[in-house]
Amino acid sequence: MAHVFPDVQTVAALSASASPLPLGTARRGFCGRIDAIAATGHAAGLPAGELESRLLELGFVEGARVEILHEGTFGRDPIAVRVNDATIALRRREAMAILVS
């Protein structure tokens, strides 16, 4: 399944609407489903394609259930995310590439 990488304006427009939103903006206790991976440019210091590949390998795929279990003390970073049955730590800047609803 091919993933579409929306441009920055598209991501901003999606964020302004009710859904989907970047996972990086959600708070502890959020539960939802992944709608898309929208890595753009050099998100999180990685080329978009590399970040997308890493997230997919970790199980962040369309339709997967996600829940934010914990936030770091300083700046709410990193976050502990349960995706399906695995718990994974992510930086918020990495989680911004995951669109959820």
N, C-alpha and C positions, 0 to 999 in steps of 0.2 A: 504494500500500500504506500503510495507516494504521499509525502507531507508537503503542504504548501507553506511557504515562508512569507507572511504578509509584511508589507513595508511598515515603517514607523507610524505613518498616518493611520493605517488600517488598525494597528494595535491600539493606538490612542483612541480611535473611534469605538473600538470594541470595549475598551476600559470605561468609556463614558456611558455606555449603555448598561442595562441591567445585567446582561451576561453575554458572553463569558468575560471573566476577569483574570488577570495574571495571578497565579498562586502566590507570588511574592508579596502581594498586597493583602493577602488574607491573614487573619489572626488565629491564635490558638483556639482549637475547638471547631474550626471550619471543617465541614465535610462536603464533598462534592464528587464530580466526575470530570475526567480530563476530556476537553473538547479538541485540543490541538496543541502541537508544539510549534511555537512561533519565534524561534531564535532568529535574530537579525544582526547584521554587522559582526562585531567582535563582542558579543554578549558575554559577560562574565570573564572577559580576557581571552576567550577562545573564539576561533572562527565559528560562524553559525552552524556549519555542517558538523563540526566536531562536537559542539555542545549537544546538538540534536542526537547524534549517535550515542553519546554517553548517557543521555537521559533515557533513550529507548532501551539501551542495554540494561539499565537499572529497573526497567519495568514501567516507566512513564509513557504509556501508550494510550491512544484514544479509547475512551470508554472505561478506563481503569478507575476504581474508587480511590479517593485520596482523603486524608484527614491530617490536619496539623496537630501533632501531639504535644509539642513543646517549642518554646522560643527561648533563645539565648537571653541572658540577663542584660547585657549591654547592647543597646541598639536592636533588640529582638532578633539577633543574628548569631549563629545559624539557627535553622529550624529543623525539628525532627518531623518527618512526614511518613505516614503509613500509606503505602501504595499497594493495594490488594492486601497481601499478608506479610509484606516486608516493611521494616522501618529503616528509613534512610535519612541521613543528615545532608542538608543542602544550604548553601548560602542563599540569601534572598535574591541576590542579583542573578543566580542561576534559575531560581524558581520563577523569575519574571518571564521566562521563556515558555512556561507551562500555562496554557489558558484553560480555566476551569469554570464550571457552573454548578 
